[in-house]
Amino acid sequence: MKAFDKQHILHPYAPSVPLADMEFVTSASGVYLELENGKKIIDGMSSWWSVIHGYNVPELNGAANKQLAKMSHVMFGGITHEPAINLAKTLLDISHQNLEHIFFSDSGSVSVEVALKMAYQYHSSQGDKQKSKILAFYKGYHGDTFGAMSVCDPVTGMHSAFEAVLHKNIFAQHPECRFDAVWDEKYIEDFQEKLDAHHHEIAAVIIEPIVQGAGGMRIYSPAFLKRVEELCKEYDVLLILDEIATGFGRTGKLFAYEHADVTPDIVCVGKALTGGYLSLAATLTSKKIIQGIEANGNVLMHGPTFMANPLACAIANASLELLLQSPWQTRVKNIETQLKTQLKQCESLAIVKEVRVLGAIGVVELHEATDLAFFTPAFVQQGVWVRPFLNLVYIMPPFIISESELKHLTSALYHVIQEFQIYKNFKDSSC
Ligand SMILES: Cc1ncc(COP(=O)(O)O)c(C=O)c1O
């Protein structure tokens, strides 16, 4: 099987002939992934932010089985069903009161495409076709489809590979003000200048609230988000918040935008929505935006085949129920406290530039670029699954992780980074 994988199956951002062997996972339960040799390793990544309750969760398995016995899929054009209606009710209930409409899609990137379409159609339906650009941020990440790529960081994103075919958007300086830092207006100057110069052609601003994820794992001040929102209002530009990574408790609030007192026009959610069981995402928006789009008889032009898939919606309902009934705030707070204490020791390593923690997210930024060929086997050997990128070694474990499992994970981080430092020094001194 592994030979077939190597010859035929493409993996994310990887050459067709992989540089290293894939880990072969046979099953998963709790926070553990089981490998083919029977070894169990702790998943420090929650399978890219999504598996908040851990794997093989009885409540989610039960919801899936129950829904399978009724129908696993039905088209959403001209048809509706209970799992979608219940999920829409819950999501609109727990999110900002300004959000009254919801569009289901099948992945985070597609929910971003839908958000961009909403923003463009809102202005164009009212005759303003000039507002066709998006103001995005350096170090932002919003997905891999074309619209989403066009609002990702133009340097670390995939603009260089697709430049000729990407929509030309406008980029502002990334948020530099740290989460707890004292606010200074200088941090918003570049954004304000861009808005001032281009607002007549900008349909919306898109930003990941409080944590810029895959573009650099940067945690920033709620005051920055608040100023972004105020300026959007002042310049009549819509505000899209991408909660795909941060939503559902990860930062210590149910939605990261709750750290700041902001009213978004459009919000994207995905990843943890189904507890990591199936791919499902949603774009939430206000009555004002939908009425604006529908002025002159227009409708939002999107409709994926698997829109509001009943199986995924039923699992999402069970996942949200499980989350909301659990002591998730305490769990995330405890993870945060433990990460702050235990990752701090990484700061004693010369190769470590900075440690940052918010909620159930721990980031160790290095002075050197990481190297998967080094890190992957070293982490597996230590009994953990951690997948660094750029110069970032980061973890966002499932919320159900125990104190001792988290201790295992943070110790592994320290030891592997320490080994990397020795390996790098050895290499450097041998050059
Ligand atoms: C903030 C953010 N937006 C959008 C996406 C894209 O989501 P998906 O991979 O489900 O398309 C991601 C994925 O990592 C993300 O972190």
The ligand as an SDF file (V2000), in Angstrom:
LIG
                    3D

 16 16  0  0  0  0  0  0  0  0999 V2000
   -7.7000   30.8840    8.5790 C   0  0  0  0  0  0  0  0  0  0  0  0
   -7.9520   29.8610    7.5230 C   0  0  0  0  0  0  0  0  0  0  0  0
   -8.7950   30.1520    6.5160 N   0  0  0  0  0  0  0  0  0  0  0  0
   -9.0790   29.2570    5.5520 C   0  0  0  0  0  0  0  0  0  0  0  0
   -8.4890   28.0120    5.5420 C   0  0  0  0  0  0  0  0  0  0  0  0
   -8.8080   27.0260    4.4500 C   0  0  0  0  0  0  0  0  0  0  0  0
   -9.6040   26.0020    4.9350 O   0  0  0  0  0  0  0  0  0  0  0  0
   -9.6820   24.5870    4.1500 P   0  0  0  0  0  0  0  0  0  0  0  0
   -8.3280   23.9820    4.2560 O   0  0  0  0  0  0  0  0  0  0  0  0
  -10.7500   23.8290    4.8750 O   0  0  0  0  0  0  0  0  0  0  0  0
  -10.0570   24.8960    2.7480 O   0  0  0  0  0  0  0  0  0  0  0  0
   -7.5970   27.6690    6.5670 C   0  0  0  0  0  0  0  0  0  0  0  0
   -6.9210   26.3650    6.5600 C   0  0  0  0  0  0  0  0  0  0  0  0
   -5.9060   26.1530    7.1860 O   0  0  0  0  0  0  0  0  0  0  0  0
   -7.3130   28.6240    7.5780 C   0  0  0  0  0  0  0  0  0  0  0  0
   -6.4580   28.3550    8.5740 O   0  0  0  0  0  0  0  0  0  0  0  0
  1  2  1  0
  2  3  1  0
  2 15  2  0
  3  4  2  0
  4  5  1  0
  5  6  1  0
  5 12  2  0
  6  7  1  0
  7  8  1  0
  8  9  2  0
  8 10  1  0
  8 11  1  0
 12 13  1  0
 12 15  1  0
 13 14  2  0
 15 16  1  0
M  END
$$$$
